[in-house]
Amino acid sequence: MLTSQWKQDMALGIPAMDAAHEALFDAVARLEQLANLGDPQFSVGFRELVAAVERDFREEEDLMEEIGFPSLTNHREQHARVLGGLHHAWAAVDEGDVEQGRHALALLPQWLLFHQATMDLALAAALELVQCKPA
């Protein structure tokens, strides 16, 4: 089983990105603890998790726009796909189908790890290059 706990070896070397990723993994871990509690607590926690993911993606996309990141479109598409799945699950949770939210929660760490190891790694490399350019 994949971990939903942040580990230092997951860091990409960009402090702002690493802090945001750690916060997301912490939010997933907190919600996993609520997953075994009652549906109302899970529903509130799921809504908060979706909001955290939306904020993280928006900040990352703003950063990509700032530096003219060439893979912005592909990166944004990946964000949109996972947000679409989370929004679908959120709608089901709001209608009382909490199991869809729990299923989405179980899949999210795997997706985050994959995304971080592929798309975010490329973004981190681009950010390092931008930081190293002489002014």
N, C-alpha and C positions, 0 to 999 in steps of 0.2 A: 504494500500500500504506500502511496506517495504521501509525503509529509505535508501538513498544512502549517508547520512551524517554520519560521524564518531561521535560516542558518547562515552564519557569516560567510561561508564559502559560496553562497548564492549571490554575493555582492558583485556588482559590475564595475565598481571603482568610480562611479559618479555619485557623490554623496546625496544629492537631491533625489536621484532615481532610486538609490538603495534605500533611503529613508521611506520613500513612497511605497516601494515594494514590501518593505518590512511591515509598514502600517497595514497594507492590504492583507498580508498573511496573518497578522495579528487579528484583524477583523474577521477573517475566515475562521480562525481558531476559536475566537469568542463565540461566534455563531454556532460552531460545531458543539460547543458546550451547551448552548441553549436548545439544540436540536432535540435533545432528549427531554426537554421540559415541555410544558403545554404549548399548544398551537398559538395562543395569543402572543406569548413571549417570542416564539420563533418568527411569527409574522412581522412583528416590530423590528426584530433583529435583521431579518432578511431585507426589509425595506432600507434599513440603515446601511447594510452591506452594499446593496445596489447603488445607493447614493455615493458611497465611498469609491466604488469602482468607476462610476461616472466622473467624479471629480479627478481621480487619478488619470484616467484616459484623456480628459479635457486638458489637464496640465501638460501631459506628455505631448499631445497634439499641438498645443500652443508652442511648446519648446521646439518641436520639429519644424513648425512654420517659421519661427525666428531664425533658425539656421539654414533654412532652405533644404531640408533633408530630402534627398532624391527618392526615397522609398515611402514618402508620406502617404501616398494614396494606398499602397498595399498595407501599410501599418494601420492606417485608419480603417480600412476594410476589416481587418482582423478584430479591431476594437468593436466595430459595428456588429459583427457576427456574434461575439460573446455578449454584448449588451442586448442584442435581439433575443438571445436565449434567456438571459436573466430577466428581461422585461416580460417575456412570455410566462416564465415561471412565477414572476411577481404577480401577474394578473391572476394566475391560477391560485396562488396563495391567498390573495385578497378575496377570492370567491370560495375559500375554504379548503382548497386542495393543497394542503401543506406538504404532501409527499412530493409534489413536483418541485417545490422549493428545496426540500431536503436532497432530492436527486441532483438538482443544479448545484447545490452546495458541495456535494460529493465530487462532482466533476470539475469544479472551479480550480482547485489547487493544481490539478494535472494540466489544465489549460494554461494557468499562470506560469507554471514552470517551463512549459514548452515555449510560450510566447517570450518569456524572459531570455531563454537560451538561444532564441533565433532572432526575432525582431528587435527586442530591446538590446541585445548584445551588439547588433549592427548600429543602433542609435547611439549606444555608449561609445563605440569606436568613433563615430562621426563627431560626437561632442568633444572627445579628447582631441581630435584633429583641430576643431575650431578653437579650443582653448590654447592649443600650441602655436597657432598662427601668430606671427608678429603683427602688432597693431599698426 
